[in-house]
Amino acid sequence: MFVVTLRCEHSCPYCQVSRQSDDRIAYDMSTETADRAIDFTFRGPSRYIKIEFQGGEPLLNFDLVEYIVWKAEERNNVEGRNLQFVIATNLALVNDEILKFCQEHDIYISTSLDGPRELHNMNRPRPGKNSYELTIEGINRVRSALGPDKISALMTTTSRSLTLAKEIIDEYIKQNFNSIFLRPLSPYGFAIKTKAFYSYQTDEWLDFYKTGLDYIIDINKKGCFFMEQYASIVLNKMLSPLGNTYVDLQSPSGIGINCIVFNYDGDVYASDESRMLNEMGDKSFRIGSLHSDTYEDIMLSDSLLDPIEQSIVESAPMCSDCGFMPYCGSDPVYHYATQGDYLGNKALSGFCKKNMFMFRYLISLMEEDRETRDIFRRWIRI
C-alpha cells in the first residue's frame, strides 16, 4: 500500500501554501511531489497497487486527490496493474461533488468510529461537540452514494473505552458494519504528545479485548455474522496455508515492502508509524526523498534494509525457539519506539505480550468449543 500524506502545517520548499488562519499556515503537497510519488509507485514490481490518501484531512485538498487519481489511472492504462484508491477522512467535508468523483473512480472511504456518541465525541472533540453526528451522517451519505461496501471504519481504544467493549461493538452493529478492529493506542505521534499511550497498561487492554472477543463470539452464536479483524488475521495464519499482507505479522517485517509513505514534502517513510515517529523528531525510518533520491537509493537504503534484516523472527533471539513463531511477526518500528532497538527485548515487549495472549486464547477457544471453532473458520472462509 502506498500512503500519500497531503497536508502539513510547517513550511518546506516542496509545499504550496493553501490557507492561513489565526497565524497558522497549512501547506499542501505540490503537484511536482505528487508526480514523483506516482512515478515511484509504478516503479515497484507488484501487480496490486493501493494508494491511500491521508492528512491531516485530505478532503481539504481534494483538488490534489483528483489530480493524483487521474494521473495514476492514466499511467495505469499503460501499466495494467490492479489499482485501488482509499481516502482516509473524518467525513465532515464530504459533499455531492466529492462522492460523484469517488463513484466514477471506484474510490473507497475509510473513517474513524470509536464507539457510541458520548465516547466518540470525547475522543474526537470538535467545537460543535458533534463529531459523532457528522461521522454517522457521513457514513450514511457515502453508503447511499457509493454502496454499503465502499466505507470502512476503525476505532482506537482510549482509557475511556476500556469499560465499554460491548457498547462499542453494539455501535458498529447498529451502524451496519459486519466487523471491527479492536485496536490499542500506538506509541507514536499524537498518542505520545498527549500522553494518551501511557493512560493504560497492556494488561488492561487485553482484558478489554477478551471481553470484546467473547461478546462477538456470543453474537455469532446467536446467528449474526460479525468479525473481529485482528483475530481473523491471526486465524488466517494459524488455519490457512495462505499468507497475509498485515505488516506487523510478517517475517521479515513488511515495512517498505507492503507499505510505504510519501509525505507532503517528498520525504519517504517505511510505514505510517515511521512517519509518526518522525513527527516526534526521530527520523530513523526516513528512507529517502522523492526530490533527491532514486528509486534504487530509497529501496536499498540502510534505513530500510537494516530493520528489515533484524526483523526476521526465524533467527531472532527468543523468537526462533518460540512455539508461536509461525503465527507471529516482528514490528521494528514499535520496538525502536519503545526500547530504542529494532529487535527489542521480547521479555519486555508489549507487542509480544499482546500477541502471545492472542495466540493462546484463540487456540484455547477452538479447543474448548467446536461451535467457536466453526465460527472462526467462517471468518476466514475455510
Contacts in CASP RR format, 6 or more apart in sequence:
PFRMAT RR
TARGET T0000
AUTHOR 0000-0000-0000
METHOD contacts of the structure
MODEL  1
MFVVTLRCEHSCPYCQVSRQSDDRIAYDMSTETADRAIDFTFRGPSRYIK
IEFQGGEPLLNFDLVEYIVWKAEERNNVEGRNLQFVIATNLALVNDEILK
FCQEHDIYISTSLDGPRELHNMNRPRPGKNSYELTIEGINRVRSALGPDK
ISALMTTTSRSLTLAKEIIDEYIKQNFNSIFLRPLSPYGFAIKTKAFYSY
QTDEWLDFYKTGLDYIIDINKKGCFFMEQYASIVLNKMLSPLGNTYVDLQ
SPSGIGINCIVFNYDGDVYASDESRMLNEMGDKSFRIGSLHSDTYEDIML
SDSLLDPIEQSIVESAPMCSDCGFMPYCGSDPVYHYATQGDYLGNKALSG
FCKKNMFMFRYLISLMEEDRETRDIFRRWIRI
1 50 0 8 1.000
1 51 0 8 1.000
1 52 0 8 1.000
1 258 0 8 1.000
1 259 0 8 1.000
1 260 0 8 1.000
2 37 0 8 1.000
2 41 0 8 1.000
2 49 0 8 1.000
2 50 0 8 1.000
2 51 0 8 1.000
2 52 0 8 1.000
2 259 0 8 1.000
2 260 0 8 1.000
2 261 0 8 1.000
2 262 0 8 1.000
3 51 0 8 1.000
3 52 0 8 1.000
3 54 0 8 1.000
3 259 0 8 1.000
3 260 0 8 1.000
3 261 0 8 1.000
3 262 0 8 1.000
3 272 0 8 1.000
3 275 0 8 1.000
4 29 0 8 1.000
4 34 0 8 1.000
4 37 0 8 1.000
4 51 0 8 1.000
4 52 0 8 1.000
4 53 0 8 1.000
4 54 0 8 1.000
4 68 0 8 1.000
4 261 0 8 1.000
4 262 0 8 1.000
5 29 0 8 1.000
5 54 0 8 1.000
5 55 0 8 1.000
5 56 0 8 1.000
5 261 0 8 1.000
5 262 0 8 1.000
5 263 0 8 1.000
5 264 0 8 1.000
5 275 0 8 1.000
6 28 0 8 1.000
6 29 0 8 1.000
6 53 0 8 1.000
6 54 0 8 1.000
6 55 0 8 1.000
6 56 0 8 1.000
6 58 0 8 1.000
6 61 0 8 1.000
6 64 0 8 1.000
6 65 0 8 1.000
6 264 0 8 1.000
7 18 0 8 1.000
7 26 0 8 1.000
7 27 0 8 1.000
7 28 0 8 1.000
7 29 0 8 1.000
7 55 0 8 1.000
7 56 0 8 1.000
7 57 0 8 1.000
7 58 0 8 1.000
7 60 0 8 1.000
7 61 0 8 1.000
7 264 0 8 1.000
8 15 0 8 1.000
8 26 0 8 1.000
8 27 0 8 1.000
8 263 0 8 1.000
8 264 0 8 1.000
8 265 0 8 1.000
9 24 0 8 1.000
9 25 0 8 1.000
9 26 0 8 1.000
9 27 0 8 1.000
10 27 0 8 1.000
11 25 0 8 1.000
11 27 0 8 1.000
12 27 0 8 1.000
12 264 0 8 1.000
12 265 0 8 1.000
13 265 0 8 1.000
14 29 0 8 1.000
14 30 0 8 1.000
14 32 0 8 1.000
14 33 0 8 1.000
14 264 0 8 1.000
14 265 0 8 1.000
14 266 0 8 1.000
14 291 0 8 1.000
15 27 0 8 1.000
15 28 0 8 1.000
15 29 0 8 1.000
15 30 0 8 1.000
15 264 0 8 1.000
15 265 0 8 1.000
16 27 0 8 1.000
16 28 0 8 1.000
16 29 0 8 1.000
16 30 0 8 1.000
17 25 0 8 1.000
17 26 0 8 1.000
17 27 0 8 1.000
17 28 0 8 1.000
18 26 0 8 1.000
18 27 0 8 1.000
18 28 0 8 1.000
18 60 0 8 1.000
18 61 0 8 1.000
19 25 0 8 1.000
19 26 0 8 1.000
20 26 0 8 1.000
26 60 0 8 1.000
27 264 0 8 1.000
28 61 0 8 1.000
28 64 0 8 1.000
28 264 0 8 1.000
29 61 0 8 1.000
29 64 0 8 1.000
29 262 0 8 1.000
29 264 0 8 1.000
29 265 0 8 1.000
29 266 0 8 1.000
31 64 0 8 1.000
31 67 0 8 1.000
33 262 0 8 1.000
33 264 0 8 1.000
33 265 0 8 1.000
33 266 0 8 1.000
33 290 0 8 1.000
33 291 0 8 1.000
34 64 0 8 1.000
34 67 0 8 1.000
34 68 0 8 1.000
34 71 0 8 1.000
35 71 0 8 1.000
36 266 0 8 1.000
36 290 0 8 1.000
36 291 0 8 1.000
37 68 0 8 1.000
37 262 0 8 1.000
37 266 0 8 1.000
37 290 0 8 1.000
38 68 0 8 1.000
38 71 0 8 1.000
38 72 0 8 1.000
38 75 0 8 1.000
40 262 0 8 1.000
40 268 0 8 1.000
40 290 0 8 1.000
40 295 0 8 1.000
40 298 0 8 1.000
41 49 0 8 1.000
41 51 0 8 1.000
41 72 0 8 1.000
42 49 0 8 1.000
42 75 0 8 1.000
42 76 0 8 1.000
42 79 0 8 1.000
42 81 0 8 1.000
43 295 0 8 1.000
44 295 0 8 1.000
46 81 0 8 1.000
47 81 0 8 1.000
47 82 0 8 1.000
48 81 0 8 1.000
48 82 0 8 1.000
48 84 0 8 1.000
49 72 0 8 1.000
49 76 0 8 1.000
49 81 0 8 1.000
49 82 0 8 1.000
49 83 0 8 1.000
49 84 0 8 1.000
50 84 0 8 1.000
50 85 0 8 1.000
50 86 0 8 1.000
51 68 0 8 1.000
51 72 0 8 1.000
51 83 0 8 1.000
51 84 0 8 1.000
51 85 0 8 1.000
51 86 0 8 1.000
52 85 0 8 1.000
52 86 0 8 1.000
52 87 0 8 1.000
52 88 0 8 1.000
52 110 0 8 1.000
53 65 0 8 1.000
53 68 0 8 1.000
53 85 0 8 1.000
53 86 0 8 1.000
53 87 0 8 1.000
53 88 0 8 1.000
54 88 0 8 1.000
54 272 0 8 1.000
55 88 0 8 1.000
57 89 0 8 1.000
57 90 0 8 1.000
57 92 0 8 1.000
57 93 0 8 1.000
58 65 0 8 1.000
58 87 0 8 1.000
58 88 0 8 1.000
58 89 0 8 1.000
59 65 0 8 1.000
59 87 0 8 1.000
59 89 0 8 1.000
59 92 0 8 1.000
59 93 0 8 1.000
59 94 0 8 1.000
59 98 0 8 1.000
60 93 0 8 1.000
62 98 0 8 1.000
62 101 0 8 1.000
65 87 0 8 1.000
66 101 0 8 1.000
69 85 0 8 1.000
69 101 0 8 1.000
69 105 0 8 1.000
69 107 0 8 1.000
72 83 0 8 1.000
72 85 0 8 1.000
73 83 0 8 1.000
73 105 0 8 1.000
76 83 0 8 1.000
84 106 0 8 1.000
84 108 0 8 1.000
85 105 0 8 1.000
85 106 0 8 1.000
85 107 0 8 1.000
85 108 0 8 1.000
86 107 0 8 1.000
86 108 0 8 1.000
86 109 0 8 1.000
86 110 0 8 1.000
87 102 0 8 1.000
87 107 0 8 1.000
87 108 0 8 1.000
87 109 0 8 1.000
87 110 0 8 1.000
88 110 0 8 1.000
88 111 0 8 1.000
89 109 0 8 1.000
89 110 0 8 1.000
89 111 0 8 1.000
90 111 0 8 1.000
90 112 0 8 1.000
90 124 0 8 1.000
90 131 0 8 1.000
90 134 0 8 1.000
90 135 0 8 1.000
91 109 0 8 1.000
91 111 0 8 1.000
91 134 0 8 1.000
91 135 0 8 1.000
91 137 0 8 1.000
91 138 0 8 1.000
91 139 0 8 1.000
91 141 0 8 1.000
91 142 0 8 1.000
92 126 0 8 1.000
92 134 0 8 1.000
94 138 0 8 1.000
94 141 0 8 1.000
94 142 0 8 1.000
96 145 0 8 1.000
99 141 0 8 1.000
99 142 0 8 1.000
99 145 0 8 1.000
99 146 0 8 1.000
100 145 0 8 1.000
101 107 0 8 1.000
102 109 0 8 1.000
102 142 0 8 1.000
102 145 0 8 1.000
102 146 0 8 1.000
102 150 0 8 1.000
103 145 0 8 1.000
103 146 0 8 1.000
107 146 0 8 1.000
107 150 0 8 1.000
108 150 0 8 1.000
108 151 0 8 1.000
108 152 0 8 1.000
109 142 0 8 1.000
109 146 0 8 1.000
109 150 0 8 1.000
109 151 0 8 1.000
109 152 0 8 1.000
110 151 0 8 1.000
110 152 0 8 1.000
110 153 0 8 1.000
110 154 0 8 1.000
111 135 0 8 1.000
111 138 0 8 1.000
111 139 0 8 1.000
111 151 0 8 1.000
111 152 0 8 1.000
111 153 0 8 1.000
111 154 0 8 1.000
112 124 0 8 1.000
112 135 0 8 1.000
112 153 0 8 1.000
112 154 0 8 1.000
112 155 0 8 1.000
112 156 0 8 1.000
113 120 0 8 1.000
113 135 0 8 1.000
113 139 0 8 1.000
113 153 0 8 1.000
113 154 0 8 1.000
113 155 0 8 1.000
113 171 0 8 1.000
113 172 0 8 1.000
113 175 0 8 1.000
114 120 0 8 1.000
114 123 0 8 1.000
114 124 0 8 1.000
114 155 0 8 1.000
114 156 0 8 1.000
114 158 0 8 1.000
114 161 0 8 1.000
114 168 0 8 1.000
115 155 0 8 1.000
115 161 0 8 1.000
115 164 0 8 1.000
115 167 0 8 1.000
115 168 0 8 1.000
115 171 0 8 1.000
115 172 0 8 1.000
116 132 0 8 1.000
116 164 0 8 1.000
116 167 0 8 1.000
116 168 0 8 1.000
116 170 0 8 1.000
116 171 0 8 1.000
117 132 0 8 1.000
117 133 0 8 1.000
119 160 0 8 1.000
119 161 0 8 1.000
119 164 0 8 1.000
119 167 0 8 1.000
119 168 0 8 1.000
120 131 0 8 1.000
120 132 0 8 1.000
120 135 0 8 1.000
121 129 0 8 1.000
121 130 0 8 1.000
121 131 0 8 1.000
121 132 0 8 1.000
122 160 0 8 1.000
123 156 0 8 1.000
123 158 0 8 1.000
123 160 0 8 1.000
123 161 0 8 1.000
124 131 0 8 1.000
125 131 0 8 1.000
126 134 0 8 1.000
136 175 0 8 1.000
139 151 0 8 1.000
139 153 0 8 1.000
139 175 0 8 1.000
142 150 0 8 1.000
142 151 0 8 1.000
143 150 0 8 1.000
143 151 0 8 1.000
143 176 0 8 1.000
148 176 0 8 1.000
152 177 0 8 1.000
153 172 0 8 1.000
153 175 0 8 1.000
153 177 0 8 1.000
154 181 0 8 1.000
154 183 0 8 1.000
155 161 0 8 1.000
155 168 0 8 1.000
155 172 0 8 1.000
155 180 0 8 1.000
155 181 0 8 1.000
155 182 0 8 1.000
155 183 0 8 1.000
156 183 0 8 1.000
156 185 0 8 1.000
157 182 0 8 1.000
157 183 0 8 1.000
157 184 0 8 1.000
157 185 0 8 1.000
157 205 0 8 1.000
157 208 0 8 1.000
158 185 0 8 1.000
158 196 0 8 1.000
158 199 0 8 1.000
159 196 0 8 1.000
159 199 0 8 1.000
159 200 0 8 1.000
161 168 0 8 1.000
161 208 0 8 1.000
162 200 0 8 1.000
162 204 0 8 1.000
162 205 0 8 1.000
162 207 0 8 1.000
162 208 0 8 1.000
165 182 0 8 1.000
165 208 0 8 1.000
165 209 0 8 1.000
165 211 0 8 1.000
165 212 0 8 1.000
165 215 0 8 1.000
166 211 0 8 1.000
166 212 0 8 1.000
166 215 0 8 1.000
168 180 0 8 1.000
169 180 0 8 1.000
169 212 0 8 1.000
169 215 0 8 1.000
169 216 0 8 1.000
169 219 0 8 1.000
169 226 0 8 1.000
172 179 0 8 1.000
172 180 0 8 1.000
172 226 0 8 1.000
173 219 0 8 1.000
173 224 0 8 1.000
173 226 0 8 1.000
178 225 0 8 1.000
178 226 0 8 1.000
178 227 0 8 1.000
179 226 0 8 1.000
179 227 0 8 1.000
179 228 0 8 1.000
179 229 0 8 1.000
179 232 0 8 1.000
180 216 0 8 1.000
180 226 0 8 1.000
180 227 0 8 1.000
180 228 0 8 1.000
180 229 0 8 1.000
181 228 0 8 1.000
181 229 0 8 1.000
181 230 0 8 1.000
182 208 0 8 1.000
182 209 0 8 1.000
182 212 0 8 1.000
182 213 0 8 1.000
182 228 0 8 1.000
182 230 0 8 1.000
183 230 0 8 1.000
184 202 0 8 1.000
184 205 0 8 1.000
184 354 0 8 1.000
185 191 0 8 1.000
185 196 0 8 1.000
185 197 0 8 1.000
185 199 0 8 1.000
186 197 0 8 1.000
186 273 0 8 1.000
186 276 0 8 1.000
186 334 0 8 1.000
187 197 0 8 1.000
187 334 0 8 1.000
187 337 0 8 1.000
187 338 0 8 1.000
188 273 0 8 1.000
188 276 0 8 1.000
188 277 0 8 1.000
188 279 0 8 1.000
188 280 0 8 1.000
188 333 0 8 1.000
188 337 0 8 1.000
189 276 0 8 1.000
189 277 0 8 1.000
189 279 0 8 1.000
189 280 0 8 1.000
190 196 0 8 1.000
190 276 0 8 1.000
191 197 0 8 1.000
192 280 0 8 1.000
193 280 0 8 1.000
202 350 0 8 1.000
202 353 0 8 1.000
202 354 0 8 1.000
205 354 0 8 1.000
206 353 0 8 1.000
206 354 0 8 1.000
206 357 0 8 1.000
209 358 0 8 1.000
210 361 0 8 1.000
212 228 0 8 1.000
213 228 0 8 1.000
213 231 0 8 1.000
213 361 0 8 1.000
216 226 0 8 1.000
216 227 0 8 1.000
216 228 0 8 1.000
217 365 0 8 1.000
217 372 0 8 1.000
217 375 0 8 1.000
219 226 0 8 1.000
220 226 0 8 1.000
220 375 0 8 1.000
220 378 0 8 1.000
221 371 0 8 1.000
221 372 0 8 1.000
221 375 0 8 1.000
225 378 0 8 1.000
227 379 0 8 1.000
230 358 0 8 1.000
231 358 0 8 1.000
231 362 0 8 1.000
231 376 0 8 1.000
231 379 0 8 1.000
232 376 0 8 1.000
232 379 0 8 1.000
232 380 0 8 1.000
233 244 0 8 1.000
233 246 0 8 1.000
233 249 0 8 1.000
234 249 0 8 1.000
234 327 0 8 1.000
234 355 0 8 1.000
234 358 0 8 1.000
234 359 0 8 1.000
234 362 0 8 1.000
235 362 0 8 1.000
235 376 0 8 1.000
235 379 0 8 1.000
235 380 0 8 1.000
236 242 0 8 1.000
236 243 0 8 1.000
236 244 0 8 1.000
236 380 0 8 1.000
237 243 0 8 1.000
237 244 0 8 1.000
237 249 0 8 1.000
237 326 0 8 1.000
237 327 0 8 1.000
238 327 0 8 1.000
238 359 0 8 1.000
238 362 0 8 1.000
238 363 0 8 1.000
239 376 0 8 1.000
239 377 0 8 1.000
239 380 0 8 1.000
239 382 0 8 1.000
240 380 0 8 1.000
240 382 0 8 1.000
244 250 0 8 1.000
245 258 0 8 1.000
247 253 0 8 1.000
247 254 0 8 1.000
247 255 0 8 1.000
247 258 0 8 1.000
247 259 0 8 1.000
247 271 0 8 1.000
247 331 0 8 1.000
248 329 0 8 1.000
248 331 0 8 1.000
248 334 0 8 1.000
248 351 0 8 1.000
249 327 0 8 1.000
249 328 0 8 1.000
249 329 0 8 1.000
249 355 0 8 1.000
250 258 0 8 1.000
250 329 0 8 1.000
250 330 0 8 1.000
251 311 0 8 1.000
251 312 0 8 1.000
251 313 0 8 1.000
251 314 0 8 1.000
251 328 0 8 1.000
251 329 0 8 1.000
251 330 0 8 1.000
252 308 0 8 1.000
252 309 0 8 1.000
252 311 0 8 1.000
252 312 0 8 1.000
252 330 0 8 1.000
253 307 0 8 1.000
253 308 0 8 1.000
253 311 0 8 1.000
253 329 0 8 1.000
253 330 0 8 1.000
253 331 0 8 1.000
253 332 0 8 1.000
254 271 0 8 1.000
254 308 0 8 1.000
255 270 0 8 1.000
255 271 0 8 1.000
255 274 0 8 1.000
255 285 0 8 1.000
255 304 0 8 1.000
255 307 0 8 1.000
255 308 0 8 1.000
255 311 0 8 1.000
255 332 0 8 1.000
255 333 0 8 1.000
256 270 0 8 1.000
256 271 0 8 1.000
256 287 0 8 1.000
256 299 0 8 1.000
256 304 0 8 1.000
256 308 0 8 1.000
257 308 0 8 1.000
259 270 0 8 1.000
259 271 0 8 1.000
259 272 0 8 1.000
260 268 0 8 1.000
260 269 0 8 1.000
260 270 0 8 1.000
260 271 0 8 1.000
261 268 0 8 1.000
261 269 0 8 1.000
261 270 0 8 1.000
261 271 0 8 1.000
261 272 0 8 1.000
261 274 0 8 1.000
261 275 0 8 1.000
262 268 0 8 1.000
262 290 0 8 1.000
263 269 0 8 1.000
263 275 0 8 1.000
263 278 0 8 1.000
266 289 0 8 1.000
266 290 0 8 1.000
266 291 0 8 1.000
267 278 0 8 1.000
267 286 0 8 1.000
267 288 0 8 1.000
267 289 0 8 1.000
267 290 0 8 1.000
268 286 0 8 1.000
268 287 0 8 1.000
268 288 0 8 1.000
268 289 0 8 1.000
268 290 0 8 1.000
268 293 0 8 1.000
268 298 0 8 1.000
269 275 0 8 1.000
269 278 0 8 1.000
269 285 0 8 1.000
269 286 0 8 1.000
269 287 0 8 1.000
270 285 0 8 1.000
270 287 0 8 1.000
270 303 0 8 1.000
270 304 0 8 1.000
270 307 0 8 1.000
270 333 0 8 1.000
271 285 0 8 1.000
271 333 0 8 1.000
273 285 0 8 1.000
273 333 0 8 1.000
273 334 0 8 1.000
273 337 0 8 1.000
274 284 0 8 1.000
274 285 0 8 1.000
274 286 0 8 1.000
274 333 0 8 1.000
277 284 0 8 1.000
277 285 0 8 1.000
277 333 0 8 1.000
277 336 0 8 1.000
277 337 0 8 1.000
278 285 0 8 1.000
278 286 0 8 1.000
282 337 0 8 1.000
284 303 0 8 1.000
284 336 0 8 1.000
285 303 0 8 1.000
285 307 0 8 1.000
285 333 0 8 1.000
285 336 0 8 1.000
286 303 0 8 1.000
287 298 0 8 1.000
287 299 0 8 1.000
287 301 0 8 1.000
287 303 0 8 1.000
287 304 0 8 1.000
288 297 0 8 1.000
288 298 0 8 1.000
288 301 0 8 1.000
288 303 0 8 1.000
293 301 0 8 1.000
298 304 0 8 1.000
306 342 0 8 1.000
307 332 0 8 1.000
307 333 0 8 1.000
307 336 0 8 1.000
307 342 0 8 1.000
308 332 0 8 1.000
310 316 0 8 1.000
310 330 0 8 1.000
310 332 0 8 1.000
310 342 0 8 1.000
310 343 0 8 1.000
311 329 0 8 1.000
311 330 0 8 1.000
311 331 0 8 1.000
311 332 0 8 1.000
311 342 0 8 1.000
311 343 0 8 1.000
312 330 0 8 1.000
313 319 0 8 1.000
313 320 0 8 1.000
313 325 0 8 1.000
313 328 0 8 1.000
313 329 0 8 1.000
313 330 0 8 1.000
314 320 0 8 1.000
314 325 0 8 1.000
316 330 0 8 1.000
316 343 0 8 1.000
316 346 0 8 1.000
317 343 0 8 1.000
317 346 0 8 1.000
318 346 0 8 1.000
318 347 0 8 1.000
319 325 0 8 1.000
319 328 0 8 1.000
319 329 0 8 1.000
319 330 0 8 1.000
319 346 0 8 1.000
322 328 0 8 1.000
324 355 0 8 1.000
324 356 0 8 1.000
324 359 0 8 1.000
327 355 0 8 1.000
327 359 0 8 1.000
328 355 0 8 1.000
328 359 0 8 1.000
329 355 0 8 1.000
330 343 0 8 1.000
331 351 0 8 1.000
332 342 0 8 1.000
332 343 0 8 1.000
334 351 0 8 1.000
335 341 0 8 1.000
335 342 0 8 1.000
335 343 0 8 1.000
335 344 0 8 1.000
335 349 0 8 1.000
335 351 0 8 1.000
336 342 0 8 1.000
338 349 0 8 1.000
338 350 0 8 1.000
339 345 0 8 1.000
339 348 0 8 1.000
339 349 0 8 1.000
346 352 0 8 1.000
362 376 0 8 1.000
365 372 0 8 1.000
365 373 0 8 1.000
365 376 0 8 1.000
366 372 0 8 1.000
366 373 0 8 1.000
366 376 0 8 1.000
END
